[in-house]
Amino acid sequence: MFQPIHSNAKKNEISEECKKMVEETKAEYINLVNNDVLASFDLLENKVENNLLYFTASDLWKNEMLTGKNETFDSLKELMAGKYRGEKRLYFINHDPSTGYILYKDIDNNNIMLTIKKESNKWVLADKEIKEGKDIVIETTKCDDQHFMQKMFDNLYP
């Protein structure tokens, strides 16, 4: 018979105030990264904001959960997968559901724009542009540092 192993390890709780600060810092970082990426491409210049719609990779995963797996979502997931800084976003302009633009910053700080087209039941890569981007650095919140130091200390001396 298998007996689960129990631990007396302390919970690594983080205060609500610290959680809020960490989320605000994360949101600020994502905003700075996205602004740098958008500034590299003239895609959004002179576009009316009401005619602009974007989805994050997380939004797509949530939609797939609601609608179910299909070839269209699988092809989008493949294009949205990979390593990136900040947030990968899929933009649609002027309510055109047949052409999308995936914008993101890769791990080498290059700003990337993929133009994708919908062909029957899947999305395909039509074009890829790469431009040099800025290295975005943001100071972490002090409570975040304290939380991770405490977590490391707790793991060293249980």
Residue pairs with C-beta under 8 A, 6 or more apart in sequence:
7 158
8 158
9 154
9 158
10 154
12 147
12 150
12 151
12 154
14 22
14 143
14 147
15 143
17 143
18 141
18 143
18 144
18 146
18 147
21 141
21 143
21 144
22 141
22 143
22 144
25 138
25 139
25 140
25 141
25 144
28 138
29 86
29 136
29 138
30 86
30 87
32 86
32 136
32 138
33 85
33 86
33 87
33 105
33 136
34 86
34 87
34 89
34 103
36 105
36 111
36 133
36 134
36 136
37 86
37 103
37 104
37 105
37 111
37 112
37 113
37 133
38 44
38 103
40 111
40 113
40 131
40 133
41 103
41 111
41 113
41 129
41 131
43 91
43 93
43 101
43 103
43 113
44 52
44 91
44 93
47 93
47 94
51 93
51 94
51 95
52 91
52 92
52 93
53 91
53 92
53 95
54 89
54 90
54 91
54 92
55 63
55 89
55 90
56 87
56 88
56 89
56 90
57 77
57 80
57 81
57 87
57 88
60 73
60 76
60 77
60 80
60 90
61 77
63 73
64 73
64 77
67 73
70 121
71 121
71 122
72 118
72 121
72 122
72 123
74 122
75 122
75 123
75 124
76 90
76 123
79 102
79 114
79 116
79 123
79 125
80 88
80 90
80 102
82 88
83 106
83 107
84 104
84 105
84 106
84 107
85 104
85 105
85 106
85 107
85 109
85 136
86 104
86 105
86 136
87 104
88 102
88 103
88 104
89 102
89 103
89 104
90 100
90 101
90 102
90 116
91 100
91 101
91 102
91 103
92 99
92 100
92 101
93 99
93 101
97 118
98 117
98 118
99 115
99 116
99 117
99 118
99 126
100 115
100 116
100 117
100 118
100 123
101 113
101 114
101 115
101 116
102 112
102 113
102 114
102 116
103 111
103 112
103 113
103 114
104 111
104 112
105 111
105 112
105 133
105 136
106 112
109 132
109 133
109 134
109 135
109 136
110 130
110 131
110 132
110 133
111 130
111 131
111 132
111 133
112 128
112 129
112 130
113 128
113 129
113 131
114 125
114 127
114 128
115 125
115 126
115 127
115 128
115 129
116 123
116 124
116 125
116 126
117 123
117 124
117 126
